[in-house]
């Protein structure tokens, strides 16, 4: 599995084992290979929680964390700011939508990329809703920011 990591600094077997036993717990061999390949390809560190392996309904998925999206954008040297989230209502138990604008330098111009995340489309239910129940505004804002970052920095 060491072949799946950055060529300039190969991951040790100890690090792979640590990821398998903690960050990617429950991953099959193929899921772990895919996870490590993806983390390497986008240059994100699973051990610092920039990228996550999540098992849902018996299927493994890979999720880039908000810090991972920020790191990818920052690496381009074109990230020119991120506005705080704007909510439809800050008095309710949870917002119905959050909107975030990310700025990117494009041909010398600071260009805004705005995205909106809606509660009904992103908020999980049941056991997966723990953090959403605890910090609903923050969680929806992270979704909106991730959408805006992906718009501004699609690669």
C-alpha positions in Angstrom: 0.0 0.0 0.0 3.0 2.3 0.3 2.7 2.8 -3.5 -0.5 4.7 -3.0 1.2 7.6 -1.2 3.1 10.7 -2.4 6.3 9.6 -4.1 8.4 12.3 -2.3 7.4 11.1 1.1 6.1 7.6 1.2 3.7 6.6 4.0 5.1 4.0 6.4 3.4 0.8 7.0 2.9 2.0 10.6 1.0 5.0 9.3 -1.1 2.9 7.0 -2.0 0.6 9.9 -2.8 3.6 12.1 -5.2 4.9 9.4 -6.8 1.4 8.9 -7.3 1.0 12.7 -8.6 4.6 13.4 -9.4 6.9 10.6 -10.7 4.2 8.2 -12.0 1.7 10.7 -14.1 -0.9 9.0 -12.7 -0.3 5.6 -12.2 -3.3 3.3 -8.8 -3.7 1.7 -10.1 -2.2 -1.5 -11.9 0.7 0.3 -8.6 1.4 2.2 -6.6 1.4 -1.1 -9.1 3.8 -2.7 -9.1 6.0 0.3 -5.3 6.2 0.5 -5.1 6.7 -3.3 -7.7 9.6 -3.2 -6.0 11.2 -0.2 -2.7 11.1 -2.0 -4.1 12.3 -5.3 -5.6 15.4 -3.7 -2.7 15.9 -1.3 -4.8 15.7 1.9 -3.8 14.1 5.2 -6.2 11.6 6.8 -4.4 11.8 10.1 -5.1 15.5 10.5 -8.7 15.0 9.5 -8.5 16.8 6.1 -10.2 13.8 4.5 -12.5 11.2 6.0 -13.5 7.6 5.3 -17.1 7.1 6.3 -19.0 3.8 6.3 -22.7 4.2 5.7 -25.1 1.3 5.2 -22.2 -1.0 4.7 -20.6 1.1 1.9 -17.5 3.2 2.4 -17.4 6.7 1.1 -14.7 9.4 1.1 -15.5 12.9 2.3 -13.2 15.9 2.1 -13.4 17.9 5.3 -13.8 21.7 5.2 -10.2 22.1 6.2 -9.3 19.9 3.2 -11.2 22.1 0.8 -9.5 25.2 2.4 -6.1 23.6 2.0 -6.7 22.7 -1.6 -7.8 26.3 -2.3 -4.9 27.9 -0.4 -2.4 25.8 -2.4 -3.5 27.5 -5.6 -2.3 30.9 -4.2 -5.5 32.3 -5.7 -7.8 32.2 -2.6 -8.7 35.8 -1.9 -11.0 35.4 1.1 -14.1 33.6 2.5 -17.1 35.5 3.9 -18.9 34.3 6.9 -22.1 32.4 6.3 -25.3 34.3 5.9 -28.4 32.6 7.2 -32.1 33.0 6.3 -32.9 33.2 10.0 -30.7 33.1 13.1 -33.5 32.8 15.6 -34.8 29.4 14.7 -33.5 26.1 16.1 -31.7 25.6 12.8 -31.4 27.6 9.6 -33.3 26.7 6.5 -30.3 27.8 4.4 -26.8 29.1 4.6 -25.0 31.1 1.9 -21.2 31.5 1.7 -19.1 33.5 -0.8 -15.5 32.5 -1.6 -13.2 34.8 -3.5 -10.7 33.7 -6.1 -8.2 35.8 -8.0 -8.9 35.3 -11.7 -6.7 37.2 -14.2 -5.9 39.8 -11.6 -9.6 40.3 -10.5 -11.1 39.2 -7.2 -14.1 37.1 -8.3 -16.9 35.9 -6.0 -18.2 32.4 -6.0 -21.4 32.0 -3.9 -23.2 28.9 -2.9 -26.2 28.1 -0.8 -26.8 24.9 1.2 -30.3 24.0 2.4 -31.1 22.2 5.6 -33.6 19.9 4.0 -30.9 18.7 1.5 -28.0 18.3 3.9 -29.0 17.7 7.5 -28.9 14.0 8.4 -31.3 12.3 10.7 -30.9 9.6 13.4 -27.5 8.6 14.7 -25.7 10.7 12.0 -27.4 13.9 13.3 -25.4 14.3 16.5 -23.2 17.3 15.5 -26.1 18.8 13.4 -28.3 18.8 16.5 -25.4 20.3 18.6 -24.2 23.0 16.1 -26.8 23.3 13.3 -25.6 26.7 12.1 -22.0 25.7 11.9 -22.7 22.4 10.1 -24.9 24.0 7.4 -22.3 26.8 7.0 -19.6 24.3 6.4 -21.7 22.7 3.6 -22.3 26.0 2.0 -18.6 26.9 2.2 -17.6 23.6 0.8 -20.0 24.1 -2.2 -18.5 27.6 -2.8 -15.0 26.3 -2.6 -15.8 23.5 -5.0 -17.3 26.1 -7.4 -14.3 28.4 -7.1 -11.7 25.7 -7.2 -13.1 22.7 -9.1 -9.8 20.9 -9.6 
